[in-house]
Every structure is written in structure tokens, then in C-alpha cells.
Amino acid sequence: MIVVDTNIIAALYLEAQRSSQAEQLLVKNSNWAAPILWRSEFLNVLALYIRKGYLSLTQANQIMQEAMRLMQGREYETVSLHVLELVNSSDCSAYDCEFVALAQDLKTSLVTLDKKILNDFPEVAVSIDKFVGG
């Protein structure tokens, strides 16, 4: 199992520079986990795509349903104090620290594109490039 952040999930479902790497990651390890927060963040990404005219409402809903099926049973709540402790020891947002906290709680890696997370939490965060060997 690995924890993935919303950017990785978005790259899998939306045409992006890192889409092929997200697909390779899924092939290499399909047991993805994320804090429940991923849903709200991903909905926000889809909202942006709708507003810019890149996706219709129907397309965005289909993508959201597919992503929810992928993550079903692998969404977790995080402990607020743990998240706040990570916030206190880094420059990352509470949103980002939820993903870090989950990876620490599950004793696994967080695969991310976020440079700040990679810099502040090198003991748990790994870039998608490094994870897929690209």
C-alpha cells in the first residue's frame, strides 16, 4: 500500500504532464490510499476543469465516480493532533500534512509531486519519478 496525494489521482484521470507516470505508478502498485480529504480536493480540481470548459458536468461526474471506485475502501480519517504536529514542524499546509500523517500512520510512503512535501518530509515522501524509476 502507498499513500498518494490528490495531484497523483488527478494526473491519473485528467490529461496532464504526469499522466503516463501516474498510470505506471498504478501498474507498479495499485493499492493506493488517501485521507478522505482527497475527495474535496479532487472535486475542486474538477470544478476548475468545468469552469474552464475542459470538462462537461457529466464528464466530471464520470471521472469522480471512477476515482471513488479506485479509492473505495482505502480512504482514511487522520488524527487532528498528528496533522497539527506536522504543520508545526514544517512549512506545509494542513491539507498536505493530512497525506503525510496518513503515510506515517500506515507506515508506508507518500507518493507526491509536491516539492514542499518532498523537502519537508523526506523520510516518508517520495517523488513519482523516483517511485516509478523515471
N, C-alpha and C positions, 0 to 999 in steps of 0.2 A: 504494500500500500504506500502511496505517496500523497502528499497534500499538494494541490495545485491552486494557484490563485485565479482570480476572475479573468485576468489577461490571457492566461493559458486556455481557459474554457472558451473565451471569445475568439481566440485565434483558431480554435478547432472548428467553430461553427460559422465564422464570418471571414470573408476574403481578407486576408491580412498578410503582411510580410512574413510572419512566422507560422502561417497555416500548415505548411508542409512539416515543420518541426513539431507542431502540436500533434499532427497525425502520426509521426514517427514515435512520439512520446507515448501515445495511446497504444501503439503496437508493442512497444517495449514494456510498458507497464499500464495495463488498463484498469487497475484498481485505484481509481482516483478518489480522494476525499477532500472535503472543504467545509469550512464553517457555514452555517445556514445563511450567513451574510452574503454569500456568493450570489444568491438569487436576486437580492435587491441591487447589487452592483451590476449584475448582468442585465437585469431589466433596464437599468439606467443606460447601459450601452445600447441596448435595442431601441430605447426611446430616442437616442441621438440618431441612430440609423433611420428610424421612421421620419423624424423631423427633417433630416437632410434629403429625404426621398430615396435613400438607398434600399429600403425595405418597405413593403406594404405592411399593414397591421396583420394581415393573415400570415404573411411570411414570417414576421417577427414572432407571432404566436407559435407557429410550427417549430421554429428554431428553439424557442423557450421550452416547449414540450419535449423536444428531443434531448435537450441538455438536462432537463429534470429527470428523464428516464435514465440517462447515463449516470447521474449522481444519486439516484434513488438508493436509499439505504446507507449512503456514505456521506451524509450531511450531519454535522455535529454542532452542538452548543459549546461555547467556550466559557471558561471561568473568568468573570469580570476582573477579579483581583490579579489574576495571571496576566491578562491583557494590559492592565494598568501598570503592572511592574515592568512589562516590556516597553511600554510607552515611556516610562520614567527613565529607562536606561538606553533610550535610542532617540533618533530624530524621526522615527516612523509614525504614521497616523495610527489611531486605534483600529481603524479598519484593517490596515496592513498587519498590525500586531495580532489580530484575531487568527490570521493564517499561520503566523509564526507560533503562536500559543498552541494551536491545534497540532502542528507538526511536532512540537516538543512533547505534548501530551501523548501523542500516538507513537512517539519515539521513531520518527521517520523523517524524511527530507521534505522540504517545501520547494517545489519546482516553480520558478518565477522568472519574469522578465524585468522585475523591478530592481533597478540598480541600488536604490537606497536600502532595500531589504537585504540584498546580496552583500552590501557593505557592512550593515549594522549587525547582521546575524549570520556570519559565515559558517558557524558551527551547524546550522540547520538548513540554510537556504543554498540552493544550487541553481545555476542558470540552466535554461533549457538546452543551450548549446553544449554545456558540459555533460548533462544527463544523457542526451541522445548521441553524444560523441561528435557533434558538428563543429 
